[in-house]
Structure formats: C-alpha cells, structure tokens
C-alpha cells in the first residue's frame, strides 16, 4: 500500500508531465492548423454545421486517426452547448472560437488518444490480479495487491488529469467529466453511459466491500487497518450521487469503467466485469502509430467483406492514408510509392518485384489531370492490394 505522501508525490509528477504535454500539443495544433486546406475545412464546416475554426481542429484530429470528423465535431459542439447552458458561452468571434477550438482540441486529442491508450496498458496488471478473484473469496495478499494497484492508477494517474479537466472546463460537474472521459474509455454513447452510471457505482462499492471483507479475516496489523480505513472512506464517498463525488471517488469510478481483457477461463469477478468489450480486441498488440499500421490492419479487416462493400471500405481507408501522407509533405506519386513498398514489406511480397508497378503507376499519374490524380492514386493502391495481396494470398 502506497503511503499518502508517495501518492501525492506521484500525482504531482503526473500533473507536471500533463501540463508540459498540453503546452506542446497546443503549440503543435496552433502551427499545424495553418496548413489545413481552407476548402477541406469549409466542407467540414458546411457538412456538420459547425464554426470554421472548429472544423479546422476537427480536421487535424481526424487526420491523426483519433476520431472521425463527426465524432470530433460532436465533442466540440457538446462543450460549446455546455458552456452556453452555464452562462459561459464562447463569444462568436473568430479569435475566441479558434482559441476555444485549440484548447478543447488539445483535451479531445489527449483523452481519446494518449490517455485511453496509456490507461489500457496500465490496467493490464490490474486485470491479471482481478482475474483470479472468486465470487466471494479473495486471499488477503491478493486483496492488498488489488487495493494498492487501484489506488496507484486512480489517484496518481487518473485523478490529476480529471482535476485539470475540471479546472479548464468552467462550471463543470463530475457528471460532465464522466461523459467526457467515459465516452473515450468505453466507446459507449452518452445515453448508454448515463444509463449505466448508477449500476457501475454500485458495482464499484460492492467490489470494495468484497475486498474489505477479505481483509477483516486477517490478523491485525498497521497495513491491514490502514487499508480497511481507506476502503471504508472510499465506499462512503462512492455512495454520493455522481455529481457530488469527490475527486478521489470519481477517479476510482472511472477506473472501474475501464474495459478488462477477458481471461477466457469463465471465472471473472462479477463485481468487476460490467459488460464492456476490450477496445483492442483483447490483444496485447503494438499500438497503431503510422498511417501504414492502420492500412495494414484495414487490409486484413477488408477480407471479411465481399464485392463492392469490400472495395468501398478499403478505398475509403486508402484515401485517408493518402491524405495523411500528402499532409506530411509528400507529392501524390511519392504517396503511392510508399504505399506499394510498405504493403510489399508488410505482406511478404518480396518475391514479386514492384518496380514495374511503380513505373506503371507513375505513367498513369503523369497522363492524368492534376485534379483527378488523387482519385486515381486510390484506385492504383487498391488494385495493387487486390492483385498482389488478395489474389496471391488466396
């Protein structure tokens, strides 16, 4: 069990890292937004009826592969509406809206990107501990380990982030934070989340009562007494309505929301499993970072589809990868070449020389009108996948 002084020290360090990361993210967004094509941003603004400045940041979030355009715009719109409802509306001036979009975009990028990835990674050890929890029996050592791990995650990792979010979101409540973080953690929509909150709070309390019960059977010691005292206080805090939860209780509540990977043994604790599927297919796979990581995944997923459905799905994904590559400063021919080389390498096509395919693609692009080259590039990459990956591997 971590002493309170160590918990506070780790929380301060976590908060300091967060502040520095946010400063870097803000600068990054501010610089990149200057390169967002006006035509693309206006299309987003018109399609989703949002301010032009919001559309620009949503475009960047989408380009980073964090959220779809619709999801990103919806989050911005929700926060704009919340601020209006509490009498803190953002002035309808381009400068004010852009500042709002930059600051809120920083939060959206972090919560739906790095935060949920780190949280899932850090909860794996906790999942392993909780996997062996029987319905009514927990060994004392195991209970202490679970309490220590939950305390560390909730109070030194989650709590500082939630605290900063509440500070920057004027007049926000724990319920607002639950939606903001809960959507990212569970991938549920708001209505589902709102309907689950009370149930999850009760499950969280029940799980802590189970841990407490196991500790009461142990011989007296300072560690046991301190742990029981902490649990009693936490259970009491969790009995409050969601809007009135303390920061500590709220952080433990969010931790209870995190999807747990399934062990497959059928002996998971009913106090922990709240029916949330893993966000990564229950696999300890590497994080997807480059556009080609996503393309490789999508090529494999597209096999499940047939005919035109497969073609439309894959061409949409290819188009997104090409847009990212162009945004990074590559011309369209370089984008196609990179796709060919990456696909060849990732799908072990070394026995099939691709120089001829590249030369053919280059000639076709040269002969095509500039305005039509992006569409042709998508077709070229799709045809390469279909003939070199699907047909060869079938």
Secondary structure, 3 states (H helix, E strand, C coil): CCCHHHHHHHHHHHHHHHHHHHHHHHHHHHHHHHHCCHHHHHHHHHHHCCCHHHHHHHHHHHHCCCCCHHHHHHHHHHHHHHHHHCCCCCCCCHHHHHHHHHHHHHHHHHHHHHHHHHHHHHCHHHHHHHHCCCCCCCCHHHHHHHHHHHHHHHHHHHHHHHHHHHHHCCCCCHHHHHHHHHHHHHCCCHHHHHHHHHHHHHHHHHHHHHHHHHHHCCCCCHHHHHHHHHHHHHHHHHCCCHHHCCHHHHHHHHHHHCCCCCCCCCCCCCCCCCCCCCCCCCCCCCCCCCHHHHHHHHHHHHCCCCHHHHHHHHHHHHHHHHHHHHHCCCCHHHHHHHHHHHHHHHCCCCCCCCHHHHHHHHHHHHHCCHHHHHHHHHHHHHHHHHHHHHHHHC
